[in-house]
Structures are given as structure tokens and as C-alpha cells.
């Protein structure tokens, strides 16, 4: 997962993140039927983050397919691997 935006406002923190997968089938699994799985994942993650930072969070998640990202040095560096 990559955080693409982290913005603290007066009353809440807005976080936008991308979940990176290598195949469309993986994306479908994470999204789930009618988006149910990603909603549940986002809700639990938001609650955990709120508890950790002690304030309200607006969490926006996206699932992106990047074929063979594990074989690409640029992607590995971008995702924090060296």
C-alpha cells in the first residue's frame, strides 16, 4: 500500500492510499462483490488509524494493477524497497 496523500485539516485527517496488485484477478478479490471487501478493509483500517492518531480520519482507498511491479527497480524504489 502506498499513501499518496496525507492532509491534516482542522477536524480530521484525510488519507488517500493505493493498494498495488499484479493482476486483475487480485484486484477483483480485494474489491470483492460490489466492493464489499474493500469497504470492510477501509472501515477497519480507518478505525485503527483513528485510534492510533487520536482524531477522525477520512480514508480513501484505490486498487491499482501494475504488472510485474516486483521486477521493476523504479516501482520497487517508489514503494519503499531497495
Secondary structure as UniProt FT lines:
FT   STRAND          2..8
FT   STRAND          12..21
FT   HELIX           24..31
FT   HELIX           33..35
FT   HELIX           36..53
FT   STRAND          56..65
FT   TURN            67..68
FT   HELIX           69..71
FT   HELIX           73..78
FT   TURN            79..80
//
